[in-house]
Amino acid sequence: MDFLGESPLPVALALVGMSMIIVILLRRSHRYLRRQKRSNASSVRTEQPSSKRRHSNLDAPADVLRWEVQMHETARELSATLDSKMRALQALIAEADRAAGRLEAATEDAPEAGESRPLDADEPRSNVADRGQVREHQEEIYTLADYGLDVGRIASRVGMPVGEVQLILGLRGQPGD
């Protein structure tokens, strides 16, 4: 069966028929798609897009509304408490950093074990006369003890006898300090 060997009329008619079928199918699909677009465009949704409401349903029972208000107030109070605690913690951290800096400076400036601190000529050897200096020595001794230094090392760093340092540390927890 030689399709091209036959006369050109049946071949031409077959091609024309196929072309017509293709055109008809294309037009129908085009119409179908146009209807789909039109139906989607004409069906305007009357619902508003869902957005999160800031307020609860106003038709809820009064107990629920009162509970919700209490929860908001509690959340605000907790937030304020946390903020104040954070500020206090930051202040304590800053104070600890300053104290660590003072301690490092004091340990660098203090004489090492075995070295003696030079005394002023008018400063008594056994005691420091000025009450402010005694308090300053006490705070330094307490700080060094808090950092774990032993009594001998503290005594050499502050330039006081070991017995006095032991006495100051022994009086630490007693009232009047």
Secondary structure as UniProt FT lines:
FT   TURN            3..5
FT   HELIX           8..42
FT   TURN            58..59
FT   HELIX           62..109
FT   TURN            113..114
FT   TURN            121..122
FT   HELIX           131..146
FT   TURN            147..148
FT   HELIX           151..158
FT   HELIX           162..170
FT   TURN            171..173
FT   TURN            175..176
//
